[in-house]
Amino acid sequence: MPRLLLAAALALPLALAACGDEGASPPGAVSPGEAKALDEAAEMLDERRLPPEALPTDAPAEMTGDAAPARQ
């Protein structure tokens, strides 16, 4: 029985050391794969913008995409 306790006492710190948080990213961080997917999605949305000739000439700036972004 004492050998079992000694083995468990030695194995526990080794097992806990293997559970390190190396490579963990902070909350809200974006992985390289996620960043690439976001860039691709933004590019797809930009490509879906209507050409200028498809909009009426008296369209407000919000419809044409020429308006400055609203401040929050």
C-alpha positions as CSV (number, residue, x, y, z in Angstrom):
1,M,0.0,0.0,0.0
2,P,2.8,2.5,0.8
3,R,4.3,2.0,-2.7
4,L,0.9,2.7,-4.3
5,L,0.7,6.0,-2.3
6,L,4.2,6.9,-3.3
7,A,3.5,6.2,-7.0
8,A,0.3,8.3,-6.9
9,A,2.2,11.1,-5.1
10,L,4.8,11.2,-7.9
11,A,2.3,10.7,-10.7
12,L,0.0,13.5,-9.7
13,P,2.4,16.4,-10.2
14,L,3.5,15.0,-13.5
15,A,-0.1,14.7,-14.7
16,L,-0.9,18.2,-13.6
17,A,2.2,19.6,-15.4
18,A,0.9,18.1,-18.6
19,C,-2.2,20.2,-18.3
20,G,-0.4,23.6,-18.9
21,D,-2.1,26.4,-20.7
22,E,0.6,26.9,-23.3
23,G,-0.8,28.2,-26.6
24,A,-4.0,29.3,-25.0
25,S,-5.3,32.6,-26.5
26,P,-6.9,35.3,-24.4
27,P,-10.7,35.7,-24.5
28,G,-11.8,37.4,-27.7
29,A,-8.7,36.6,-29.6
30,V,-9.0,35.5,-33.2
31,S,-7.0,32.5,-34.5
32,P,-5.2,32.8,-37.9
33,G,-7.9,30.5,-39.5
34,E,-10.7,32.7,-38.1
35,A,-9.0,35.9,-39.3
36,K,-8.7,34.4,-42.8
37,A,-12.3,33.4,-42.8
38,L,-13.4,36.9,-41.7
39,D,-11.3,38.5,-44.4
40,E,-12.8,36.2,-47.0
41,A,-16.3,37.0,-45.8
42,A,-15.6,40.7,-45.9
43,E,-14.3,40.4,-49.4
44,M,-17.4,38.5,-50.5
45,L,-19.6,41.2,-49.0
46,D,-17.6,44.0,-50.8
47,E,-18.1,42.2,-54.1
48,R,-21.9,42.1,-53.6
49,R,-22.0,45.9,-53.7
50,L,-24.2,47.2,-56.5
51,P,-22.4,49.0,-59.4
52,P,-22.9,52.8,-59.5
53,E,-25.1,52.5,-62.6
54,A,-27.6,50.3,-60.8
55,L,-28.5,53.0,-58.3
56,P,-30.7,56.0,-59.0
57,T,-28.9,59.3,-59.5
58,D,-30.7,60.9,-56.6
59,A,-30.0,58.1,-54.1
60,P,-29.0,59.1,-50.6
61,A,-25.3,58.6,-49.7
62,E,-26.3,55.8,-47.3
63,M,-27.6,53.8,-50.2
64,T,-24.5,54.3,-52.3
65,G,-22.0,53.5,-49.6
66,D,-20.5,57.0,-49.9
67,A,-21.6,58.1,-46.5
68,A,-19.1,58.2,-43.6
69,P,-19.7,55.5,-41.1
70,A,-21.9,56.6,-38.1
71,R,-20.0,57.2,-34.9
72,Q,-21.1,55.3,-31.9
